[in-house]
């Protein structure tokens, strides 16, 4: 039986790295996309190799069409194509009111948080795969407005809508779903946010996000176009 091939963008750190470690336990081919986090991706790959898995770090600017196309061509040549695409690469830019928002920052945020997911989806389709799955990592910021985060709010709102558009566009061969984390605490880091504003009275853990990713990756392919909040009820 053919091994599943997982490609995760922005997979070197934080949520991305946690997802990579999870799939490494499931005997999958793993391509870890990164751009600037070479040190972290090397350390992650070495950690995973202890589980007899040989992940492939692949440096690609996911906003660059040519580079993304080459990445999917590589996956096709080496593994027969990507079975599960996880669009995790993203940025949380500094808060800026509209009058101080730089156009360059605005377009950079939209390109990475939203447009990159169009590029990867298109190249996945162009690679000729069928029965694949796309999982977009969105944010509570796609449904709950954060003041002075215009570019971030818009990019994540767009990603949610893009998920629904692609779900209809790519059915029935490819399912597309979106996970919207709230505030995720990595390794007990200090977070300056009042827990009273989260109904479940705690921050999300990476295990919470991984459970949702695993559901969309291995659950019924009939489920598509769905947006799942992992936020402890922050969107309510």
N, C-alpha and C positions, 0 to 999 in steps of 0.2 A: 504494500500500500504506500502511495506517495506521501512523503512528509509534507505537512503544511509549511508554506513559506510566509513568514511575517515580515512586513516592512513597516518600521515605525519611524516617523520623522521626529527630529528633536529628541532622540532617544537616549542621549548621553547622561542626562541629569534628572533629578527630582521625579516627577510622576512618570516621565518617559523611561527612566532607568528602572523604576519599580516594575513597570509593565514588561520590560525586556526580561528581567529576572524571573518573572512569573512564567512567561512562555518558554524560557530556557529549561524549565522543569518538565515541559510537555513534549520533549523530543521534536522540536521544530527547527527548520532553517530560519535564522534570524538575521535580517539586514538592519543595522542600526545607522540610520541617517544622522549626520551631525554636520556642523559648519565650523564653529569656532571652539568647540569643546573637545579638542584632540586629547588632552591629558585625561579628562574624565572618561572618554569613550574607550581609551586604551585600558584604563583601570577596570572599567566595567567588563570589557571583553575578557580580560585575564581572570576576573572573578568568575565569570560564567564558564570558562573553560574547565574549571574544577568539576563541573557537572557533565563532562564529556560532550559538551556542546561547543561548536566552533562558530561563534557569531562573526558576521562580516561588518566591520565599521565601514561606512561609505560616505565620504565627504561630498556634500551636494548643497548648493544654495537652492532651496525648494521654491524660490521665486523666479528662478532662471529656467526657462522652458527647455533649453538645450541640455542643461545639466540633469534635469529631472528625466528627460527622455533617455539619456545615457544610463541612468540608474535603473530604469525599468528594462532597458535592453540587457543590462548585466544580469538582472534577476531572471529574465527569460532564458538567457544562455546558460546560466549556472543551475537554475532550479526549475525551469519550465514555467516561470512566471510567479507573480505574487498572488497568494490566496487571501490574505488579510492585510489590508492597508489601514494603518492607524495614523491619522493626521493629528499629531501631537505638537508639532513645532508652533511656537507662538511667543508673543511678547506682551508683558504688562508694562506699558509706558508710564513715565511720570505723569502725575496729574497736572493738567494745565487748563485754565479757562480759555474760552474760545478766542479772546483777544490776544492771547499769548501763544496759541497753538501754531506751531510751525507747519507749513504745508509739507515739508520733507518728512517730518515725524508722522504726520497724518497718513501720507501715502505709504510709508514704510510699514506702519502698523496694519493697514488694510491689506497690503500685499502679503505679509507673512501670516496674519491670522485668518484671512479669508481667501484671497486669490490663490495662495499656494495650494489650497485644497481643490480648487478647480483644475489646476495644472496636474497635480498628482492623479486625480480621478480620470482626466482625459488620457494621460499616458498609460494608466492602468488599462483602460479600454483599448487604446491603440496597440497594447502588447498582445491582445488577442485572447485574454483569459476569459473564462466563464465560471459561473458559480463562485464568484469572489464576494468578499465583504469589505465594506468601507466603514470605519468607525472614526468619526470626527470628535476630537476633544474640544468642546466648547467651554462655556463658563456661565455661572450665574449672572455674569455681566451681560449676557445676551438677552436676558429677560428682566433683570432688575437694573435700573439706571443708577450708576455711580456718578455723583456730581464731579465735574471737571475731568471726566474720562471719556470725552466725546469719541475719540478715535477707537478706544478699546470697546466701548459699548456698541458702536456701530459695526465694528469688525466681527464681534461675536454674535450680534443679532443677525448679521449677514450670513455667518456660518451656519446658524440654525436654519435659516430659510434655504440656504444652498443645500443642506442635507435633505430637506423635503423635496426640493426640485430634482435633485439627482436620484432620489429614491424612485420617483415616478419616471424619470428619464431613462434610468438604467435597468428598470425591472423588465423581465423577471430574472435575469441572469446574475445581477449584482444587487445585494441589499446594502442600504446606506442608513446608518443611524448616528445619533449624536449623544454624547454624554456631557452634561454641564455640571462640573464640580463647583462647590462653594469655596470656602477657605480651607485649603489642605495644609495640614501640619506635617512637615517632613522631619523625622528624627527629633521630635520634641523641641523644635525651634521655637523661639519666643515670637509671639504674634500679638500685635497691639490692636486687638479688636474685641469688643465686649461680647462675652458669651450670651448675655441676656438677649442679644439680637438674633440668636440662633435657637429656634424652638427645641432642638435636641440637645442643647446645652453643651456641645463640644464641637471641635473642629473635625473635619474629615481626615481620615487616615488613608494612606495609599492603598491599604487593603480594601477600603470601601470603593475606591475607583477601580481597582483591579477586578473586583467581583462584577462590576457592571460591564467592563471591557470583555471579560470572559463570557458573560451571558450573550452579548451581541456577537462574539466571535464563534461560539460553539453552540448557541441555542438555535431555535428554529429559524431557518433562512426566510421563512414566510413573514417574519417581523421586519418591517422596513419603514423608513420615514419617521421613526420615533425619536423623541427628545426626552432623555432621562436625567432628571436633576438629582445629583448626589450632594445635597447642600444642607441636610439637616432641617429642611423646611424654610430656608431663608427666602425663597421666592414667594412664600405665602403672604 
